[in-house]
Amino acid sequence: MKRALITGITGQDGSYLAELLLSKGYEVHGLTRRASTFNTRRIDHLYQDPHDPDARLFLHYGDLSDGARLITLLHKIAPDEVYNLAAQSHVRVSFDEPEHTGDTTGIGAMRLLEAVRMAGIHCRFYQASSSEMFGATPPPQNELTPFYPRSPYGAAKVYAYWVTRNYREAYGSFAVNGILFNHESPRRGETFVTRKITRSVARIKAGVEDHLFLGNLDAVRDWGYAPEYAEGMWRMLQADEPDDYVLATGVEFSVRDFVVTAFEHAGLDWERHVRFDERYLRPTEVDALVGDPTKAREKLGWKADVHAQDLVRLMVDADIEELAHAGTSWIDQPPLEGWPQVGRIRS
């Protein structure tokens, strides 16, 4: 039985990767930060009592800021594969928290690589790189495209990319970079623009909200379906030799296209509900990210089957269904001083 360690297992990508590895017979270990509340919603359906002799999913407290803890866990788990998916991954937030982003997203990757080396274990290492590393470089972007990051997040990912390559070349580590373009799903966090759009569409259709506030509608992205990208991550670590790969659909789709498709799928007129808010603009914008996944297709046999329009409809349907299950009866709350009166959904 192969054993894998996933950092960021409670995130969108971590949950899909955990599902995939469990389906392939792996024993899966996940790193999660200690908090006073549970943050395991995306993987609750995978839970098994650790006392069960057949349990194959185990969670461990830890953080990419704590190198000593990482070494201890790697000694204890002795994984065959390590997938580093943990990061401060919100691009706009990285402008507000640049130091934290650099420490977790950039240096955190080096801490984990060094922990693997210091623990003396022989494993294959996956680093979650990002299309945001390309930034201002014109599309289409592939593995040879120069990096030009336009955010602290993108810059931190460039650091993590190069340190992964350095450990591969300096120490002979089987370490790969998966340069993933935007990939979404109903499990995407509510503050990311795609989920923000589809969740608001569901709430507007239900009469819970009236308006959706967005920033730059002209940004072009290459959006795929997250479970398919988890399969690509796994395939990279099954290759004979370590290398770096772009995963993308190769299809461009603007934020405006995403908005129009989402509202039309719900039978709504987007222009009646969408409002511009400059607070959601980045200090430096990334105009267009569109990937060229030729190398992954030819060497890994990977390709994206779900493209942006189908992805939007899938996410809208999921958010409408989720809201229907939550219930839509209102409890009117007295207004707080200085705040407009708001309603609250009873779940």
ChimeraX attribute file (.defattr): number of C-alpha atoms within 10 A of each C-alpha:
attribute: neighborCount
match mode: 1-to-1
recipient: residues
	/A:1	9
	/A:2	13
	/A:3	19
	/A:4	24
	/A:5	26
	/A:6	25
	/A:7	24
	/A:8	21
	/A:9	26
	/A:10	24
	/A:11	22
	/A:12	22
	/A:13	26
	/A:14	25
	/A:15	25
	/A:16	23
	/A:17	26
	/A:18	25
	/A:19	19
	/A:20	17
	/A:21	18
	/A:22	18
	/A:23	9
	/A:24	11
	/A:25	12
	/A:26	18
	/A:27	20
	/A:28	24
	/A:29	22
	/A:30	22
	/A:31	24
	/A:32	21
	/A:33	15
	/A:34	12
	/A:35	8
	/A:36	5
	/A:37	6
	/A:38	8
	/A:39	14
	/A:40	16
	/A:41	12
	/A:42	17
	/A:43	18
	/A:44	11
	/A:45	10
	/A:46	15
	/A:47	13
	/A:48	14
	/A:49	11
	/A:50	12
	/A:51	7
	/A:52	8
	/A:53	8
	/A:54	10
	/A:55	14
	/A:56	19
	/A:57	20
	/A:58	15
	/A:59	19
	/A:60	15
	/A:61	13
	/A:62	19
	/A:63	20
	/A:64	26
	/A:65	17
	/A:66	13
	/A:67	18
	/A:68	15
	/A:69	15
	/A:70	24
	/A:71	20
	/A:72	15
	/A:73	21
	/A:74	20
	/A:75	16
	/A:76	10
	/A:77	15
	/A:78	19
	/A:79	23
	/A:80	17
	/A:81	22
	/A:82	25
	/A:83	24
	/A:84	25
	/A:85	24
	/A:86	24
	/A:87	23
	/A:88	19
	/A:89	17
	/A:90	13
	/A:91	19
	/A:92	19
	/A:93	15
	/A:94	21
	/A:95	16
	/A:96	11
	/A:97	14
	/A:98	17
	/A:99	14
	/A:100	17
	/A:101	26
	/A:102	22
	/A:103	18
	/A:104	22
	/A:105	31
	/A:106	26
	/A:107	20
	/A:108	23
	/A:109	27
	/A:110	23
	/A:111	20
	/A:112	25
	/A:113	27
	/A:114	16
	/A:115	22
	/A:116	24
	/A:117	17
	/A:118	15
	/A:119	17
	/A:120	13
	/A:121	15
	/A:122	14
	/A:123	19
	/A:124	20
	/A:125	27
	/A:126	25
	/A:127	26
	/A:128	22
	/A:129	28
	/A:130	22
	/A:131	26
	/A:132	27
	/A:133	26
	/A:134	25
	/A:135	24
	/A:136	18
	/A:137	18
	/A:138	15
	/A:139	17
	/A:140	15
	/A:141	23
	/A:142	20
	/A:143	19
	/A:144	7
	/A:145	13
	/A:146	14
	/A:147	18
	/A:148	17
	/A:149	22
	/A:150	20
	/A:151	23
	/A:152	25
	/A:153	31
	/A:154	27
	/A:155	23
	/A:156	28
	/A:157	29
	/A:158	23
	/A:159	19
	/A:160	25
	/A:161	24
	/A:162	15
	/A:163	20
	/A:164	25
	/A:165	21
	/A:166	15
	/A:167	18
	/A:168	18
	/A:169	12
	/A:170	10
	/A:171	11
	/A:172	11
	/A:173	20
	/A:174	22
	/A:175	28
	/A:176	26
	/A:177	25
	/A:178	24
	/A:179	26
	/A:180	25
	/A:181	26
	/A:182	22
	/A:183	25
	/A:184	23
	/A:185	21
	/A:186	22
	/A:187	18
	/A:188	19
	/A:189	15
	/A:190	14
	/A:191	11
	/A:192	14
	/A:193	17
	/A:194	26
	/A:195	21
	/A:196	16
	/A:197	25
	/A:198	28
	/A:199	24
	/A:200	26
	/A:201	32
	/A:202	25
	/A:203	20
	/A:204	19
	/A:205	15
	/A:206	14
	/A:207	10
	/A:208	18
	/A:209	14
	/A:210	14
	/A:211	16
	/A:212	20
	/A:213	15
	/A:214	19
	/A:215	16
	/A:216	18
	/A:217	14
	/A:218	13
	/A:219	17
	/A:220	20
	/A:221	24
	/A:222	24
	/A:223	30
	/A:224	28
	/A:225	23
	/A:226	26
	/A:227	21
	/A:228	19
	/A:229	25
	/A:230	22
	/A:231	16
	/A:232	25
	/A:233	24
	/A:234	17
	/A:235	15
	/A:236	25
	/A:237	21
	/A:238	13
	/A:239	12
	/A:240	8
	/A:241	10
	/A:242	20
	/A:243	16
	/A:244	20
	/A:245	25
	/A:246	25
	/A:247	32
	/A:248	30
	/A:249	24
	/A:250	23
	/A:251	17
	/A:252	19
	/A:253	20
	/A:254	20
	/A:255	19
	/A:256	15
	/A:257	17
	/A:258	23
	/A:259	23
	/A:260	16
	/A:261	21
	/A:262	29
	/A:263	25
	/A:264	13
	/A:265	17
	/A:266	18
	/A:267	11
	/A:268	16
	/A:269	13
	/A:270	19
	/A:271	11
	/A:272	10
	/A:273	16
	/A:274	18
	/A:275	12
	/A:276	13
	/A:277	12
	/A:278	10
	/A:279	11
	/A:280	13
	/A:281	14
	/A:282	17
	/A:283	10
	/A:284	13
	/A:285	15
	/A:286	20
	/A:287	16
	/A:288	23
	/A:289	29
	/A:290	24
	/A:291	26
	/A:292	21
	/A:293	24
	/A:294	20
	/A:295	16
	/A:296	20
	/A:297	16
	/A:298	10
	/A:299	12
	/A:300	15
	/A:301	11
	/A:302	21
	/A:303	19
	/A:304	19
	/A:305	10
	/A:306	16
	/A:307	19
	/A:308	23
	/A:309	16
	/A:310	13
	/A:311	21
	/A:312	29
	/A:313	18
	/A:314	18
	/A:315	23
	/A:316	26
	/A:317	18
	/A:318	18
	/A:319	20
	/A:320	21
	/A:321	12
	/A:322	14
	/A:323	17
	/A:324	13
	/A:325	10
	/A:326	12
	/A:327	11
	/A:328	16
	/A:329	12
	/A:330	13
	/A:331	11
	/A:332	11
	/A:333	10
	/A:334	11
	/A:335	11
	/A:336	9
	/A:337	7
	/A:338	6
	/A:339	8
	/A:340	9
	/A:341	11
	/A:342	12
	/A:343	15
	/A:344	12
	/A:345	13
	/A:346	10
	/A:347	10
